[in-house]
Amino acid sequence: MSIEQREQSEDGVVLTPEQEKSRRARNIAIGITVALLAALFYAVTLVKLGGAVANRQI
């Protein structure tokens, strides 16, 4: 392994500003998608269980 390769592997991958911006946008899109999917599952569960589920005996 050359000195340049060793120095690069110690520093890790250095992203350009464009790559960092793209990564951030992708992470935000994934986060929004997961949140919407969770909200969808919650809504479907409420619809399937019906509105009376909160009034049941415990």
C-alpha positions as CSV (number, residue, x, y, z in Angstrom):
1,M,0.0,0.0,0.0
2,S,1.4,3.4,-1.0
3,I,1.7,6.3,1.4
4,E,-1.1,8.1,-0.5
5,Q,-3.4,5.2,-0.1
6,R,-2.6,4.8,3.6
7,E,-3.2,8.5,4.2
8,Q,-6.5,8.4,2.4
9,S,-7.7,5.3,4.2
10,E,-6.9,6.9,7.6
11,D,-8.9,10.1,6.7
12,G,-11.8,8.1,5.3
13,V,-13.8,9.2,2.3
14,V,-13.9,13.0,1.8
15,L,-17.0,14.1,0.1
16,T,-17.4,17.2,-2.1
17,P,-19.9,19.8,-1.1
18,E,-22.2,18.6,-3.9
19,Q,-22.1,15.0,-2.6
20,E,-22.8,16.2,0.9
21,K,-25.8,18.2,-0.3
22,S,-27.0,15.2,-2.2
23,R,-26.6,12.9,0.7
24,R,-28.5,15.2,3.0
25,A,-31.3,15.6,0.6
26,R,-31.5,11.8,0.2
27,N,-31.5,11.3,4.0
28,I,-34.3,13.8,4.4
29,A,-36.4,12.1,1.7
30,I,-35.9,8.7,3.4
31,G,-36.9,10.2,6.7
32,I,-40.0,11.7,5.3
33,T,-40.9,8.5,3.6
34,V,-40.5,6.5,6.8
35,A,-42.6,9.0,8.7
36,L,-45.4,8.9,6.1
37,L,-45.3,5.1,6.1
38,A,-45.7,5.0,9.8
39,A,-48.6,7.4,9.7
40,L,-50.2,5.3,7.0
41,F,-49.9,2.1,9.1
42,Y,-51.4,4.0,12.1
43,A,-54.3,5.3,10.0
44,V,-55.0,1.9,8.5
45,T,-54.9,0.3,12.0
46,L,-57.4,2.8,13.3
47,V,-59.7,2.2,10.4
48,K,-59.5,-1.6,10.7
49,L,-60.1,-1.5,14.5
50,G,-62.9,1.0,14.2
51,G,-63.7,4.1,16.3
52,A,-65.1,2.1,19.3
53,V,-61.7,0.6,20.2
54,A,-61.1,3.5,22.6
55,N,-64.4,2.8,24.4
56,R,-63.7,-0.9,25.2
57,Q,-63.4,-2.2,28.8
58,I,-59.9,-2.7,30.1
